[in-house]
Amino acid sequence: MKLWSDDLEPGRPIPSRFTCDGQNVSPHLAWSDVPPEARSLALICHDPDAPVGDWIHWLVYEIPPETTGIPSGGPLPAGAREVVNDFGYARYGGPCPPSGTHRYFFILFALKERGLSGLTKASFRDRVSGLALAKAELMGTYSRR
């Protein structure tokens, strides 16, 4: 699978529009080469450099496998569901590091099942990883001014 964005350059600073210093909207994401046997897609955005450990910014599942992207600021595809993140809400929470430059990984998973239920922040990664047929990632950085 391939994952890219019209809003983010791989390995480069994330524009402030997509952070807590800007409009805090999700960036455009697009993908291709989803395995034909995929029954659904799931997305995670996380910051492994957070002082408290891995910080979860966005969790989305039940994305229809025929979907090819999410526009800047949404909306999510019909049927997609969000899980409460480390900010305490079920929506995108942009980069907002307390200090230094952090890395932000957007990871898309093609899953062999759909109809997942009861997902929480604590169970999301293990459950999704266990059902993954393929994955693709995009990483951007951010530091506050």
N, C-alpha and C positions, 0 to 999 in steps of 0.2 A: 504494500500500500504506500501511497505517497500523501503527504500532508503539507500544505503551504498556505500562505496568507498574502492578500494584497496589501495588508496593513503592517506586516512584520517582516523584517529581513532576518533570516536564520543567523543566530549568534550575535545579532546587533541590538542596540538599545531599543526598547519598546517605546513608541511615541506616547507622550504624557496623556493624550486623549483616552487611552485604555488603562489608565492608572488612577489611584486615589487623588493624584494631583491635577487630574483633568476631569473628563466626563464620566470616568469609571464605567465605560461601556465595553462590551466584549469585542475583540477584533474579528474581522472576517477570517473565516477558516474554510478551506476547500480541500477535497480529497479525491483520489481516484484509485483504481485497481483494487477495489474491495473484493475479496474472494466471493465467488458466486454462491458458495454454501453458507455465507453469513446470514444470520437471521435477524441481527440487530447490531447497532454500533453503540459505543460508549466513549465518553470523553472525560479526561481529567486534566486540570491545570494545577500545578503545584510548584512550590518553592522549596527545594531541598536545603537552601542556605539560611533559612530562618533561625534565629537564635534559640527558639523553643523546639527545634526539630522541623521536620517536613511540614510545611504549611499548605493546606488545601484551599485553593482559590475557586475551583469550579468543578462540579461533578454532574455529568449529564449521562443518562442512559435511555434505552428504548428509542434511540434514533433509528428511523427506518433505514434498512441497508441500501435502498435505492437513492437515498439522499446524497447529494454531492457537495454540500457545504452549508454554512451558516453565515448570513450577512453580518456586517458590523452592527453591533447593538441588537441583533436578533431580527425577527423572532426565531425561536427554535422551531424545528420541523414539527408538524402535527404529531402528537403522540409522545414526543420526547418528555422526559421527566428530569427534574433537578433534585439533588440531595443537599441537605444543609452542609455548608462548608465551615471552615474554621472562623469565619467572621460571624457565624451564627445565622446565616440566611441561605435560602435555596435559590441562589442566582449567582451570576458572575461577580467576583470581587477582585478588582484589579490590583496589580503590584503596588505595595506600599511599605517598602522595607524601612525599618527603623534606622539603619545605618549601612553604609557600604553598598557595593554592587551585588545584586542577587541574580540568580538564574531562574527563569520561569519556563517550565516544560509543559507544552500542550501535547498530550498523548491520546491518539485515537485508537480504539480497539475494535476489531471486527469479531463479533461473538457468534458462537454456534447455537445460542439460544436466545429467545426473547421471552417477554412475560416475567422478567425478574421482579421480585417483590421484596419488600422489607429491607431494601438496601439502606445502609447508613454510612456515614463517613468512615466509621471503623471497619465495616465489612466490604466496602466498595472495591478497594484495590484487590483484595484476595479473591473475591467472587468473580470480578471481571477478568483478572489474570488467569484464573482457572478455566474460564470459558473462551479465552482468546484463540482465534485462528490466525490472526495477524495483528500487527500494530505499526503505527507510524508516529513520529514525533517531530516537533518543531520547538526550538528553544530560543528565547529572547532574554535580554538582560535589562535591569533597571536599577538606577540609583536616584534617590531624591536630591533635589537641589538644596 
